[in-house]
Amino acid sequence: MNIVLFGAPGAGKGTQSTLLVERLGYHQISTGDLFRHAIKNKTELGRQAQGFMDRGELVPDSIVIGMVDEVLENLKDHHFILDGFPRTRAQAEALGKILQSRGLRLEKAIFLEVPKEELLQRLTGRRVCQSCGAVYHIQSKPTRKDGICDLCGGAVIQRNDDKEDVIATRLRTYEENTFPLRGYYKEMGNYAEVDGSRPTEAVFESLKSLLKA
Ligand code: AP5
């Protein structure tokens, strides 16, 4: 089953995608991770994306759509999760065309619903490993040793866009562009939603049941 996982910044898309990869063998396509990887490797794509990301704005549709198109080209035989794509109506429509042209289907677009106060707590407390990308939280998922990744020993830091002023822009951008996609997928008939405010394992169980249905 191919799915889109969407929701506000901090809703838990990355956390749940990681579990779906580890436990159910999905392939994750995270546009945020692809951009961060490009920035780290100082590629042209990274150079184009960096300013938008640092300000908490969306990278232009033309850049994102081209990138996803390329990634999907190599994924014919895998079930995939699109994590953080689409975020605009133009991206959703482009995705529909890309999938159709490849004979692929999007079975579900799942919205992770989390109240704003909880999002703020999750984003301001999030820490990530600079080397392997593992995600932590200073309260709900701390590292065993302060500032050191449990998995690879890399340095665990705060993302540039998890500073409070940038978070405010990201949330506003989400409300204007991505929240309305609920209506789009309801019309398409493949919309589903999950209460993402519960503990990680409970959210995962709900997702698993949806994917079996
Ligand atoms: P991206 O990296 O996709 O950021 P985002 O959508 O803002 O999502 P986040 O990564 O912040 O949150 P998440 O939902 O994955 O939450 P997580 O699981 O980490 O994009 C970054 C930027 O790239 C964008 O701002 C934009 O500039 C650009 N970009 C990306 N895609 C684009 C697109 N399609 N178009 C244009 N531009 C694009 O969890 C957050 C924290 O909460 C963690 O600390 C975690 O441990 C904790 N947590 C998770 N689940 C729970 C739970 N159930 N209970 C308690 N804590 C939890």
Residues whose N, C-alpha, C, O or C-beta is under 5 A from the ligand:
A	BS01	AP5	A8 P9 G10 A11 G12 K13 G14 T15 T31 G32 D33 F52 M53 G56 E57 L58 V59 V64 D83 G84 F85 P86 R87 R122 G125 R126 R127 V135 Y136 H137 S140 K141 G196 R198 P199 T200
